[in-house]
């Protein structure tokens, strides 16, 4: 059962964190407050392209200052174009790493964050931006910056999902209690499951596992050490979402609630 729980956690708290600099784009993968750097054929992505700008020849001593200012302005504009192109390419590479609505937290100095956001096709995934230079920071230091953003996002998501569940009750698209949730999941209706993190419930199922009982029946049955683990597995197999909430947040719904597909 612990493997199922970890998988469900990952479904909720799995996030990506790109770090942008003018020399490279790095990508970190997070599962809760643990992070690792992605090192594969794509990331880190080095920026090796160079642009050489030749200013116009100085026509006179009087024109010297204006030529210098023009050169500085043109060089700055070329750098902006160059780095935006680099970040655009890095953003395209994220397509293979951002499936669905996986959250994205971006690190970089303010100028680079602005460039990235102006070109990114993944704005809907961005849940936070952290300004600063962290290229020489340790993984532990990066986690200390990223995790509070992710934790806040998860708390907001929990509250939002509970509000969504309450709203769906009136639309007959929500059930609660382990027995009703079990039956809805067995019928293929599982969409978004909410469960208190320490909630467990042993159970008994009939021969086709369609109905769940909390007490053994006289008919042949199978014993489940924890029916909650089995429900989580069913939801994930149906490509549903699993969200763990703090103990007591679902006290009015017997510790477990499900938003159904139909």
C-alpha angles and dihedrals in degrees: 000000000000090000090056092049092051091049091051091049090052091053089059105033103032108124141164127224120194118195114207128203132156089254103044148354117231127191129210127192120212134196107185107309095340120093138183130185116247109237112176139116090297108039138084088042113203122211106220103152115113130196120204116203120199112199118217115270114268109258097191142352089254092057093048098093094047090049091052092049091046090050092050092048094047092045091052092049092048091051091052091051092046095050094043088054090050093049090046089056091047089050090054090052089057090068091086092050102044109069117175115331098336107161121248127204115189126206126195143102114297095258092053093045089054092049092049095047091049092059105026121120089197100066090126090061096052110104096165146006122210115199120211145073109283102155092113095039121114121247089251091055091049091050090051089057098041104040098065089055092049093044091053090049092051092050091051091048092052092052091045093050093050089051089048090050092052090049092050092053089073090050092052090243098116138067133181138196122061096266096052092041090051093052093047090050092049088053090055095249098120113129111146122008123197118191134168108250097240098035114127132168128182113214149174127231133196122244095280093040090233097126128043122212127192092209129042114265129214090249122083108282145166124237119231117202090206120004090191091069090051092050091050090052092050092050093050091047087056090052089250127147127253122204123184116208133189118278112274097025090104097036090125090054101047094259097293134069136174133202106209131215094230 
